[in-house]
């Protein structure tokens, strides 16, 4: 059997370390979060009948979604995943969630309150919001660029994005960048990977 000198073995270990360490460091590198835009002013009624404006979330990191309570397709999964996000940061007063109904004519505060109860939304800073439909659609489509609209041919009569938006303490829409250096903009509320990414990035923003 061929024997190797201690010097040779040490050289091999050194070379391996030079190439391996950067890979390990890169794997655990903190994602860079960029600013996508500013959340415009809004004011809607929550499940408790209280007026909630964007000022409610001042100095809070929060997640935004657009949904409706009678949605038969993606909403149940979105809110199942949103509850996972809630539970990850439960008790942190610097964290919140805003769920805007795109069917406000049906989704009254009492309907939203029951929906929150049956879906495990117990976080005090999780507001289910209803109000003028035009204002909500404008906030979704123009404020966040997250599509929402009526469609009589769609299941449930409405269409909307399944993405979550992440907002920092100053009211900026933030996101991580992909491997090509482009902002992902929003987080897939239907994909476990997207949910994991937003939880990681919430933790980053809470420390800012």
Steps between C-alpha positions, in 0.01 A plus 500: 500500500633843406576728794450877498713743697347720767592800286304361204194426709513846655523656152191308383303609810606862446390499135166338590442759769567792265230380258252356748478784753366765254229255392394445860505875568295574186244236594426679825535855368222734614274588204516858374159668520426778253222760494227445239285802580302683767164385635244775424272631772193289569216480752252214525283330764627189675321195639429683825336795326801727562652731241853387420738714297856437390608700807391200712805322360751779564821350643368151426611243246189357336374272226222590255266272304183545295232232537126442553324277750296297250801425280483131402848476350824655631388703803471209746859397424623859515350553844618161622851617414437845644411336832841330488658843458285630787613218728866557416485855638218466751539741791734734312335843526707624206333261257158508333289376209246678276250292300290706259171356374440545127131419554417766760127506417470151647795506739359718775685540831288226658572260212872578526497452878350153464744418221795606716372287787446186294836532324717542809583867453552601862779756468377835635685685226339294220230714342245367253395810309191599304366821349450668166565245226647754258747622763605143583549415131703816451718408797551149365556576132677835521633526855644149519471383136338182630214418266141497629180516298153364437456219250165330461667203332747440784417269789348717771455793261835669574866472404801606704867439557620227734807702594589660835654847524755579770506847657772646721466727804509813282218385270722387213424190293811284524623177342811291460681470167533182295817329377510730196488812718135586428241574772247220543256780602252273680490165678296201382234444766421156358853361494678373816824648364338841462360478853839405638667787315257760634548371855877535460465851360254611770767407754751715315270803490407467867867554583533815288 
